[in-house]
Amino acid sequence: MMLLIRPYAALFRIRIVNSIQYRAAALAGVVTQFAWGFMLILAFLAFYRSNPDAFPMTMQQTVSYIWMQQVFLFLFMLWFFDNSIFASIENGEIAYDLVRPMDLYSRWFTTTIANRIAGAALRCIPVLAVGFILPEPFRIVLPGSFVQLAAFVLSLALSVGVVVSFAMLIYISAFYTINSQGVRLLAAVAGDFLAGGTIPIPFFPDNIRRVVELLPFGSMQNVPLLIFSGTLYGTDMLRSLALQAFWVVALIFIGQMWMIRTTKRVITQGG
């Protein structure tokens, strides 16, 4: 078992080390995240001041949701892909990957997780540090109990699993297109909105919200951020965690089956 895991663990470490070298880009990203976070909070603050009782979340819960969204943005964002994977498919270099003694799906899954963790690690500390020292109502508020915090950590891990396994489907779809830009753009725009990236899912109309919560998108950033902010708790929280686990297993299974079927029919330039 260890011999099977060791190559992927080594690949994971290499990707982490390579990704954390881009500190200047990370600093620029942090500045952008602060600007975007403050802009969203100020926009919501204007709505709350006009009618504070008309919203499904309190202002403090919404603020915590927005800041934690920025803290773990690299783990959640559906518009972040590994361009080298798309390039290898489009220019034919995928042929080299197919003859390597590593499962292609597991290799891509490992590198995608490593890229996201490295990106989040470089950016999360500054946003957290500032978020905790801001005055109310702009401050991040910690979960009210250890159980809630533990559920958040578990949900965060499951969320990453759902996001990465969904990204794997986008990678595989590139085998069937001449250019992957269209599929990537559609997945990024529609997926990010349905996952609660623009506005939290509880703000959706009830009929739409119930459907979205059952889709894979509702098991991405929505669940861990609602748990952290105290909006999701009790049996509803346990039900959401179970749904997240279901989508991780289901999407990985679908992705692996699709990858096996696809790689059996791959034709590269030159035959």
VENLINLIN-V57974 format. One line per field, one symbol per residue. ss: DSSP state (h for helix, s for strand, l for the rest). burial: + if it has 9 or more other ideal C-beta (glycine too) atoms within 8 Angstrom, else -. A space follows every 10 residues. Layout:
BEGIN
ss: ???
burial: ???
END
This chain:
BEGIN
ss: lhhhhhhhhh hhhhhhhhhl llhhhhhhhh hhhhhhhhhh hhhhhhhhhh lhhhllllhh hhhhhhhhhh hlhhhhllll llhhhhhhhh hllhhhhhll lllhhhhhhh hhhhhhhhhh hhhhhhhhhh hhhlllllll lllllhhhhh hhhhhhhhhh hhhhhhhhhh hhhhhhllll hhhhhhhhhh hhhhllllll hhhllhhhhh hhhhlhhhhl hhhhhhhhhl lllhhhhhhh hhhhhhhhhh hhhhhhhhhh hhhlllllll l
burial: -------+-- +++-++--++ -----+--++ --++-+++-+ +--++-++-- ----+-+-++ ++++++++++ ++++++++-- ++--++++++ ---++-++-- -+-+++++++ ++++++++++ -+++--++-+ +--+----++ --+----++- ++-+++-+++ ++++++++++ ++++--+--+ --++--+++- ++-++++--+ ++-+----+- -++-++++++ ++++++++++ ++----+--+ +-+++-++-- ++-+++-++- -++--+---- -
END
